Amino acid sequence: MDLYCTRPGCLRPVNHFPDLDDPAILRTVPQKYCTTCGMPLILAGHYLPLKLLGQGGFGAAFLARDRHTSSLRQCVIKQFQPAGNLSPGQLQVAQELFEREGKALEELGNAHPQIPDSYAFFELTVPSQQPGKQDQFFYLAQEYIDGQTMEEELAQKGVFSSQDVMDLLQAILPVLKFVHENGFIHRDIKPSNIMRHRNGQLYLLDFGAVKQATKGSIGSKSTGIYSQGFAPPEQVSGSEVYPSTDLYALAVTCIMLLTGKDPNELYDSYSNTWKWRSYVPQVADPLAEVLDRMLLPSPSQRFHSAAEVLETLKRSPTSVSSHSAKSKAKSVPSASIPSSPTVLPQPSVNQPVATPQAKPVKQRPAVPSFSTMELLGGAAFTGFEGGLLAIALVSLLGTSLVSASFWVLLLAGLVLLQSRRVIERVDLLIFAIATLMIVLFIPNLHRVLVVANVENLLLAVLFIAILASLLAVAIMTLFRLIYKLLSTFL
């Protein structure tokens, strides 16, 4: 079994322990330590970090297993990782927000099926890598939910229909109703914080910016935490935030999904209004009217509660059956990467819970999403491998149609393995070095260079492989730019 070191900046965080493949040892071993930095790997005696899910402004999220459960239950471990340049005041605020997320999940998640459960909140003090010092880390263990965020779904499937958005509202508004009735305001509703489970259910994620209102008050003072484009004026200005603050952000999320446009492209700052209807000529009038009211600049002009929005949608001719959330269906997990609010980013892992629905929801298969750097890195790897494979195949089969066909098939296989994340990150480097060694040390695989009287075999092989790698990166960059331009203007 591989365990992942959670110390920030560890140079080789992946640690392989063959003995942990034995269930008896796995459940009883007192501790394992990182072979590179000495960091304890089994957290709180329970949790076995397996891999990094993502990093945000103040934290990181890891996929882990709880060895004290019979099924080795999967979970998400979020670690508080503040930046080193924070002032003492900023550090205190960030830590309070992290602890507040744990408390909110404990109170809300364990009581509602569409909010992830909280398992544990703990701290760990370990010897620092600087002699004579100690490092303190804070961790939050919570439910892992397997799914795809609305941001990922929009990128994969394209814009949502009116019915898709109606389904989303019917599923998420009851969650907000529950959150607000329990005295909390989410403050960071956006497409990346709403997830569709693999079984088609929708969940609300990321309570890293949650705010608890003063008991008995209608609103709560904002601390300036928001995601640019989704926050209403009162949140941006640091004034009181209300339940309608979350409704505003939910409406921005809906029009982004309907249009496929960034919020900044839909907002007219000159008239202080949202210009989105022209991008969706076929949107149903009742839905459009509800969204327009949720988007009004003044909190008093909007719907005052999620229940009021639900009631309005229920009365509209296009309304669909309400999604009930009477039973807690969390057997299948899902995770998302920490997201960062604009002013004070939070370590967040998106993880919601399922809501049974009267009307079946169209299920969209989850497909791994890749960042630009991952795409360029994959292109570099594929080009490097392509150069080495070309040398080997031409040496064995000559410049024939057969060798060309084999070359294309092998490259297609490598691309497929990367697209399924069977090989990624460090695997790519290991794979490339192994292939290079094989080509160099098996004479028949570099015979074409010997025949060509190449003096320095190593330099020749590296030159061809690196040249092919750079060519692949250039092609990927060109296609990426074309895609970005088409996405902007279409």
C-alpha positions as CSV (number, residue, x, y, z in Angstrom):
1,M,0.0,0.0,0.0
2,D,1.1,3.5,-0.8
3,L,0.7,6.2,1.9
4,Y,0.9,9.9,1.0
5,C,2.8,12.3,3.3
6,T,0.8,15.4,4.3
7,R,3.7,17.6,5.3
8,P,3.7,20.6,2.9
9,G,6.6,20.7,0.6
10,C,7.7,17.1,1.1
11,L,9.9,16.2,-1.9
12,R,8.8,12.6,-2.2
13,P,5.4,12.3,-0.5
14,V,4.5,8.8,-1.9
15,N,5.7,6.0,0.5
16,H,5.4,2.4,-0.4
17,F,4.8,-0.1,2.4
18,P,4.3,-3.7,1.1
19,D,3.6,-5.0,4.7
20,L,0.4,-2.9,4.8
21,D,-1.1,-5.1,2.1
22,D,-1.6,-7.6,5.0
23,P,-5.0,-6.6,6.7
24,A,-3.7,-7.8,10.1
25,I,-0.7,-5.5,10.0
26,L,-2.7,-2.6,8.4
27,R,-5.1,-2.5,11.3
28,T,-2.6,-3.0,14.1
29,V,0.7,-1.2,13.1
30,P,1.2,1.7,15.6
31,Q,2.6,4.2,13.0
32,K,4.4,4.6,9.7
33,Y,6.7,7.5,8.9
34,C,7.6,9.3,5.7
35,T,10.9,7.9,4.4
36,T,11.8,11.4,3.1
37,C,10.9,13.9,5.9
38,G,9.9,11.7,8.9
39,M,6.3,12.9,9.0
40,P,3.8,10.5,10.8
41,L,1.6,9.1,8.0
42,I,-1.2,7.4,10.0
43,L,-3.3,10.4,11.2
44,A,-5.0,10.3,14.6
45,G,-4.3,6.6,14.6
46,H,-7.2,6.1,12.1
47,Y,-6.6,7.7,8.7
48,L,-4.4,6.5,5.9
49,P,-3.8,9.2,3.3
50,L,-3.7,7.7,-0.1
51,K,-3.3,10.6,-2.5
52,L,-3.5,14.4,-2.9
53,L,-6.9,15.5,-4.2
54,G,-6.1,19.1,-4.5
55,Q,-4.8,22.3,-2.9
56,G,-6.4,25.7,-2.2
57,G,-5.3,29.0,-0.7
58,F,-5.1,27.8,2.9
59,G,-5.4,24.0,2.7
60,A,-5.0,20.7,1.0
61,A,-7.3,17.7,0.6
62,F,-6.3,14.1,0.6
63,L,-8.2,10.9,-0.2
64,A,-7.8,8.6,2.8
65,R,-9.2,5.4,4.4
66,D,-10.2,4.8,7.9
67,R,-8.5,1.7,9.1
68,H,-10.8,1.5,12.2
69,T,-13.8,0.7,10.1
70,S,-14.6,-2.8,8.8
71,S,-14.8,-1.7,5.2
72,L,-11.7,0.7,5.4
73,R,-14.2,3.5,4.6
74,Q,-13.0,6.1,2.2
75,C,-13.0,9.7,3.5
76,V,-11.5,13.1,2.8
77,I,-8.8,14.6,5.0
78,K,-8.5,18.4,4.8
79,Q,-5.4,19.9,6.2
80,F,-5.0,23.6,7.2
81,Q,-1.9,24.9,5.4
82,P,-1.7,28.7,5.8
83,A,0.7,30.6,3.6
84,G,3.9,31.8,5.2
85,N,3.3,35.5,4.5
86,L,0.1,35.9,6.6
87,S,-0.1,38.4,9.4
88,P,-1.0,37.1,12.8
89,G,-4.5,38.5,12.4
90,Q,-5.0,36.9,9.0
91,L,-3.7,33.6,10.3
92,Q,-6.1,33.7,13.2
93,V,-9.1,34.4,10.9
94,A,-8.1,31.6,8.6
95,Q,-7.7,29.1,11.4
96,E,-11.1,30.2,12.9
97,L,-12.7,29.6,9.4
98,F,-11.2,26.2,9.2
99,E,-12.4,25.2,12.6
100,R,-15.8,26.8,11.8
101,E,-16.2,24.5,8.8
102,G,-15.6,21.5,11.0
103,K,-18.3,22.7,13.5
104,A,-20.7,23.5,10.7
105,L,-20.3,20.1,9.1
106,E,-20.7,18.4,12.4
107,E,-23.9,20.2,13.1
108,L,-25.4,20.3,9.5
109,G,-23.8,17.3,7.7
110,N,-24.7,14.7,10.2
111,A,-28.3,15.9,10.1
112,H,-29.0,16.5,6.4
113,P,-28.5,14.0,3.5
114,Q,-27.2,16.6,1.1
115,I,-24.3,17.9,3.2
116,P,-21.2,15.8,3.9
117,D,-20.8,14.2,7.3
118,S,-18.0,15.3,9.6
119,Y,-16.0,12.4,11.1
120,A,-13.3,14.2,13.2
121,F,-11.4,17.4,13.8
122,F,-7.9,17.0,15.2
123,E,-4.5,18.6,15.4
124,L,-1.0,17.1,15.0
125,T,2.3,18.5,16.5
126,V,5.4,17.0,15.0
127,P,9.2,17.9,14.9
128,S,9.9,20.5,12.2
129,Q,12.5,20.0,9.5
130,Q,14.2,23.0,11.1
131,P,16.1,21.8,14.1
132,G,14.7,22.6,17.5
133,K,11.3,23.7,16.2
134,Q,7.8,22.1,16.1
135,D,5.1,22.2,13.4
136,Q,1.4,22.2,14.2
137,F,-1.1,21.0,11.7
138,F,-4.9,20.9,11.8
139,Y,-7.0,18.3,10.1
140,L,-10.7,17.8,9.3
141,A,-11.9,14.3,8.3
142,Q,-15.2,14.2,6.4
143,E,-17.3,12.1,4.1
144,Y,-16.0,11.4,0.6
145,I,-18.6,11.6,-2.2
146,D,-17.8,10.4,-5.7
147,G,-19.2,12.7,-8.3
148,Q,-18.7,15.6,-10.7
149,T,-19.2,19.3,-10.0
150,M,-21.4,21.5,-12.0
151,E,-18.3,23.4,-13.2
152,E,-16.9,20.1,-14.6
153,E,-20.2,19.1,-16.0
154,L,-20.6,22.4,-17.8
155,A,-17.1,22.0,-19.3
156,Q,-17.8,18.4,-20.4
157,K,-21.5,18.6,-21.5
158,G,-22.0,22.2,-22.4
159,V,-24.8,24.5,-21.4
160,F,-27.8,23.3,-19.3
161,S,-31.4,23.3,-20.4
162,S,-34.1,25.1,-18.5
163,Q,-35.3,21.8,-17.2
164,D,-31.8,20.9,-16.0
165,V,-31.6,24.2,-14.1
166,M,-35.1,23.7,-12.7
167,D,-34.0,20.2,-11.4
168,L,-30.9,21.8,-9.8
169,L,-33.0,24.4,-8.0
170,Q,-35.5,21.8,-6.8
171,A,-32.6,19.8,-5.4
172,I,-30.4,22.6,-3.8
173,L,-33.0,25.0,-2.5
174,P,-34.2,22.5,0.2
175,V,-30.5,22.3,1.4
176,L,-30.2,26.0,1.7
177,K,-33.6,26.1,3.5
178,F,-32.2,23.7,6.1
179,V,-28.8,25.6,6.4
180,H,-30.6,29.0,6.8
181,E,-33.1,27.6,9.3
182,N,-30.2,26.4,11.4
183,G,-28.7,29.8,11.6
184,F,-25.9,29.4,8.9
185,I,-25.2,31.2,5.7
186,H,-23.1,29.4,3.1
187,R,-21.5,32.5,1.4
188,D,-19.8,30.6,-1.4
189,I,-22.4,29.1,-3.7
190,K,-21.0,28.5,-7.2
191,P,-20.8,25.7,-9.8
192,S,-17.7,24.1,-8.3
193,N,-19.5,23.8,-5.0
194,I,-22.5,21.8,-6.3
195,M,-21.8,18.2,-7.3
196,R,-23.7,15.5,-9.0
197,H,-23.2,12.1,-7.5
198,R,-22.5,9.2,-9.9
199,N,-26.1,8.0,-9.3
200,G,-27.4,11.4,-10.5
201,Q,-28.2,13.1,-7.2
202,L,-27.1,16.6,-6.4
203,Y,-25.2,17.8,-3.3
204,L,-24.0,21.1,-1.8
205,L,-20.3,21.3,-1.1
206,D,-17.6,23.4,0.6
207,F,-18.6,25.0,3.9
208,G,-15.2,26.6,4.3
209,A,-16.7,30.1,4.1
210,V,-19.8,29.4,6.2
211,K,-21.0,32.1,8.5
212,Q,-23.2,31.6,11.6
213,A,-25.6,34.4,12.2
214,T,-26.0,35.9,15.6
215,K,-28.9,34.2,17.4
216,G,-32.1,36.1,16.9
217,S,-30.8,38.3,14.1
218,I,-31.9,38.3,10.5
219,G,-28.4,38.8,9.0
220,S,-24.8,38.4,9.9
221,K,-21.8,40.8,9.4
222,S,-19.7,39.7,6.4
223,T,-15.9,39.4,6.8
224,G,-15.2,40.0,3.1
225,I,-15.0,36.4,2.1
226,Y,-16.5,35.8,-1.3
227,S,-15.9,34.3,-4.8
228,Q,-15.6,37.0,-7.4
229,G,-18.7,37.3,-9.7
230,F,-21.0,35.2,-7.5
231,A,-21.2,37.5,-4.4
232,P,-23.9,40.1,-4.2
233,P,-23.1,43.8,-3.4
234,E,-23.7,43.5,0.4
235,Q,-21.2,40.6,0.6
236,V,-18.6,42.4,-1.5
237,S,-18.8,45.6,0.6
238,G,-18.5,43.7,3.8
239,S,-22.0,44.5,5.0
240,E,-24.6,42.2,6.5
241,V,-25.2,39.0,4.7
242,Y,-28.6,37.2,4.6
243,P,-30.2,34.1,3.3
244,S,-30.9,36.0,0.1
245,T,-27.2,36.4,-0.2
246,D,-26.9,32.7,-0.9
247,L,-30.0,32.9,-3.2
248,Y,-28.2,35.6,-5.3
249,A,-25.1,33.4,-5.7
250,L,-27.3,30.4,-6.6
251,A,-29.0,32.4,-9.3
252,V,-25.6,33.5,-10.7
253,T,-24.7,29.8,-10.8
254,C,-27.9,29.0,-12.7
255,I,-27.4,31.7,-15.4
256,M,-23.8,30.6,-15.8
257,L,-24.9,27.0,-16.4
258,L,-27.7,28.2,-18.8
259,T,-25.4,30.4,-20.9
260,G,-21.9,28.8,-20.4
261,K,-20.6,32.4,-19.9
262,D,-18.5,33.7,-17.0
263,P,-20.4,35.9,-14.6
264,N,-18.3,38.9,-15.6
265,E,-19.5,38.5,-19.2
266,L,-23.2,38.6,-18.1
267,Y,-23.1,41.5,-15.6
268,D,-23.5,45.1,-16.9
269,S,-21.7,47.3,-14.4
270,Y,-23.0,50.5,-16.2
271,S,-26.7,49.7,-15.5
272,N,-26.0,47.4,-12.5
273,T,-28.1,44.6,-14.0
274,W,-27.6,41.1,-15.4
275,K,-27.8,40.8,-19.2
276,W,-28.2,37.0,-19.6
277,R,-31.6,36.4,-21.3
278,S,-30.3,37.2,-24.8
279,Y,-28.0,34.2,-24.5
280,V,-30.9,31.8,-23.6
281,P,-33.8,32.7,-26.0
282,Q,-35.8,29.6,-25.1
283,V,-35.7,29.9,-21.3
284,A,-39.1,29.4,-19.7
285,D,-40.6,32.8,-18.5
286,P,-41.4,31.6,-15.0
287,L,-37.9,30.4,-14.4
288,A,-36.4,33.5,-15.9
289,E,-38.5,35.7,-13.7
290,V,-37.5,33.8,-10.6
291,L,-33.8,34.1,-11.5
292,D,-34.1,37.8,-12.2
293,R,-35.7,38.4,-8.8
294,M,-33.0,36.4,-7.1
295,L,-30.4,38.6,-8.9
296,L,-31.7,42.0,-7.8
297,P,-29.0,44.2,-6.2
298,S,-30.9,44.9,-2.9
299,P,-31.4,42.0,-0.4
300,S,-34.9,43.4,0.4
301,Q,-36.0,43.1,-3.3
302,R,-35.1,39.4,-3.6
303,F,-36.8,36.4,-2.3
304,H,-36.3,36.4,1.5
305,S,-35.9,32.6,1.8
306,A,-35.3,29.4,-0.1
307,A,-38.8,28.3,0.9
308,E,-40.3,31.3,-0.9
309,V,-38.4,30.4,-4.1
310,L,-39.5,26.8,-3.9
311,E,-43.2,27.9,-3.4
312,T,-42.9,30.2,-6.4
313,L,-41.4,27.5,-8.6
314,K,-44.1,25.1,-7.4
315,R,-46.9,27.4,-8.6
316,S,-45.2,27.9,-12.0
317,P,-46.6,25.9,-14.9
318,T,-43.1,24.5,-15.7
319,S,-42.4,23.3,-12.2
320,V,-41.3,19.7,-11.7
321,S,-41.8,17.4,-8.8
322,S,-39.9,18.6,-5.7
323,H,-36.9,16.6,-4.7
324,S,-37.5,15.0,-1.4
325,A,-34.7,14.4,1.1
326,K,-36.4,12.2,3.6
327,S,-33.8,9.4,3.6
328,K,-30.1,9.7,3.9
329,A,-28.4,7.9,0.9
330,K,-24.6,8.4,1.3
331,S,-23.4,4.9,0.5
332,V,-21.4,6.1,-2.5
333,P,-18.8,8.8,-1.9
334,S,-17.5,11.8,-3.9
335,A,-14.8,14.4,-3.6
336,S,-13.8,17.7,-4.9
337,I,-10.7,19.8,-4.8
338,P,-10.3,22.7,-2.3
339,S,-11.6,25.9,-3.7
340,S,-10.5,29.4,-2.6
341,P,-12.8,32.4,-2.0
342,T,-11.5,35.6,-3.5
343,V,-10.4,37.6,-0.4
344,L,-9.6,34.8,2.0
345,P,-9.3,31.4,0.2
346,Q,-10.4,28.4,2.1
347,P,-9.2,24.7,2.2
348,S,-12.2,23.1,0.9
349,V,-13.2,19.7,-0.4
350,N,-16.5,19.5,-2.2
351,Q,-18.6,16.8,-0.8
352,P,-22.4,16.7,-0.8
353,V,-25.0,14.0,-0.1
354,A,-27.8,12.5,-2.1
355,T,-31.5,13.6,-2.3
356,P,-34.0,11.0,-3.4
357,Q,-36.1,12.4,-6.3
358,A,-39.6,11.7,-7.5
359,K,-38.5,12.3,-11.0
360,P,-35.5,10.4,-12.3
361,V,-32.6,12.7,-13.1
362,K,-30.6,12.2,-16.2
363,Q,-27.2,10.7,-15.1
364,R,-24.1,12.2,-16.7
365,P,-21.0,10.0,-16.5
366,A,-18.1,11.5,-14.6
367,V,-15.0,12.1,-16.7
368,P,-11.7,13.2,-15.2
369,S,-11.0,16.9,-15.9
370,F,-7.4,18.1,-16.6
371,S,-5.8,21.4,-15.9
372,T,-3.8,23.2,-18.7
373,M,-0.5,22.1,-17.0
374,E,-1.7,18.5,-16.9
375,L,-2.6,18.6,-20.6
376,L,0.8,20.1,-21.5
377,G,2.7,17.7,-19.3
378,G,0.7,14.8,-20.9
379,A,1.6,16.1,-24.4
380,A,5.3,16.4,-23.5
381,F,5.2,12.8,-22.2
382,T,3.3,11.5,-25.2
383,G,5.8,13.2,-27.6
384,F,8.8,11.9,-25.7
385,E,7.4,8.4,-25.8
386,G,6.5,8.8,-29.5
387,G,10.1,9.7,-30.4
388,L,11.5,6.6,-28.5
389,L,8.8,4.3,-30.0
390,A,9.7,5.6,-33.5
391,I,13.3,4.7,-33.0
392,A,12.5,1.3,-31.7
393,L,9.9,0.4,-34.4
394,V,11.9,1.7,-37.3
395,S,14.9,-0.3,-36.0
396,L,12.8,-3.5,-35.8
397,L,10.4,-3.2,-38.7
398,G,11.9,-0.5,-40.9
399,T,9.9,2.4,-42.4
400,S,6.8,0.5,-43.3
401,L,3.1,0.8,-43.0
402,V,3.2,-1.9,-40.3
403,S,5.6,0.1,-38.1
404,A,3.6,3.2,-38.6
405,S,0.4,1.4,-37.6
406,F,2.0,0.0,-34.5
407,W,3.3,3.4,-33.6
408,V,-0.1,5.0,-33.8
409,L,-1.7,2.2,-31.8
410,L,0.9,2.4,-29.0
411,L,0.5,6.2,-28.8
412,A,-3.3,5.9,-28.7
413,G,-2.9,3.4,-25.8
414,L,-0.7,5.8,-23.9
415,V,-3.2,8.6,-24.4
416,L,-6.0,6.4,-23.2
417,L,-4.1,5.4,-20.1
418,Q,-3.6,9.1,-19.3
419,S,-7.2,10.0,-20.0
420,R,-8.3,7.4,-17.5
421,R,-5.6,8.5,-15.0
422,V,-4.1,5.0,-14.9
423,I,-0.7,6.7,-15.3
424,E,-0.2,10.3,-14.1
425,R,2.2,12.7,-12.5
426,V,5.3,10.7,-11.2
427,D,4.2,7.7,-13.2
428,L,4.8,9.6,-16.4
429,L,8.4,10.3,-15.4
430,I,9.1,6.7,-14.4
431,F,7.5,5.4,-17.5
432,A,9.6,7.8,-19.7
433,I,12.9,6.9,-18.0
434,A,12.2,3.2,-18.2
435,T,11.4,3.4,-21.9
436,L,14.6,5.4,-22.5
437,M,16.7,2.8,-20.7
438,I,15.1,0.0,-22.7
439,V,15.8,1.7,-26.0
440,L,19.4,2.5,-25.1
441,F,20.4,-0.9,-23.7
442,I,18.7,-3.3,-26.2
443,P,20.8,-3.1,-29.4
444,N,18.0,-4.1,-31.7
445,L,15.9,-1.2,-30.6
446,H,18.4,1.5,-31.7
447,R,19.9,-0.3,-34.7
448,V,18.7,2.4,-37.1
449,L,21.0,4.9,-35.3
450,V,23.9,2.5,-35.4
451,V,23.4,2.0,-39.2
452,A,23.4,5.8,-39.5
453,N,26.8,5.9,-37.9
454,V,25.7,8.1,-35.0
455,E,28.7,8.9,-32.8
456,N,26.9,9.6,-29.5
457,L,24.0,7.3,-29.1
458,L,22.6,8.8,-25.9
459,L,22.5,12.3,-27.2
460,A,20.9,11.2,-30.5
461,V,18.2,9.3,-28.7
462,L,17.5,12.2,-26.3
463,F,17.5,14.7,-29.1
464,I,14.9,12.9,-31.1
465,A,12.7,12.2,-28.0
466,I,12.9,15.8,-26.7
467,L,12.3,17.2,-30.2
468,A,9.2,15.1,-30.5
469,S,8.1,16.2,-27.0
470,L,8.4,19.9,-27.8
471,L,6.5,19.3,-31.0
472,A,3.7,17.6,-29.1
473,V,3.6,20.5,-26.6
474,A,3.4,23.1,-29.4
475,I,0.5,21.2,-31.1
476,M,-1.3,20.9,-27.7
477,T,-0.8,24.6,-27.0
478,L,-2.1,25.6,-30.4
479,F,-5.3,23.4,-30.0
480,R,-5.8,24.8,-26.5
481,L,-5.6,28.4,-27.7
482,I,-8.1,27.6,-30.5
483,Y,-10.4,26.0,-28.0
484,K,-10.2,29.0,-25.7
485,L,-10.9,31.4,-28.6
486,L,-13.9,29.3,-29.8
487,S,-15.3,29.1,-26.2
488,T,-15.0,32.9,-25.8
489,F,-16.8,33.8,-29.1
490,L,-19.3,31.0,-29.5
